[in-house]
Amino acid sequence: MASNLKNLSDFSHTTVPSGQAFKFGIIVASWNAQVTGALYKGAYNSLLKHQVLEENIISVEVAGSYELIAGADLMLAKKQVDAVICLGCVIQGETKHFDFICDAVANGLANVGLKHTKPVIFGVLTTDNLNQALDRAGGKHGNKGDEAAITAIKMADLNTSLS
């Protein structure tokens, strides 16, 4: 089904393990704060809903989506977390800046995860306009923050089960 026809944050088809045993970092970009604030709220509330203790959630704000890379690297180097959730929003403009930022953030976050052998979750919206972003930050298509939190729990659980 096309993503424009459904809520992307429906997890009724899958089992989500308890997050009680895990500690998570959330790095959120302050650029496009209306959107990233909603993403953060979704991620935070989803972690709590799945039994993650409040004291096991470390939240940090960075300037923009590009800075999520350094934020995730610092979080994994300095804090004992099982996974890092990175939340941001890049909206297409009139220049190629969008392409460079999106590519750098995706590759940078992947490399941080590989460097630290810990899950680094890509919760960054890359949309054509603000309306698309809002639709994916608690609007008609769900909340990418929820999706990122569920992914973090599942990946932390997988990492533990493979140890």
Secondary structure, DSSP 8 states (H G I E B T S, - for coil): --GGGS-TT--TTS-----TT--EEEEEE-TTHHHHHHHHHHHHHHHHHTT--GGGEEEEEESSSTTHHHHHHHHHHHS--SEEEEEEEEE--SSTHHHHHHHHHHHHHHHHHHHHTS-EEEEEEEESSHHHHHHTEEETTEEHHHHHHHHHHHHHHHHHHT-
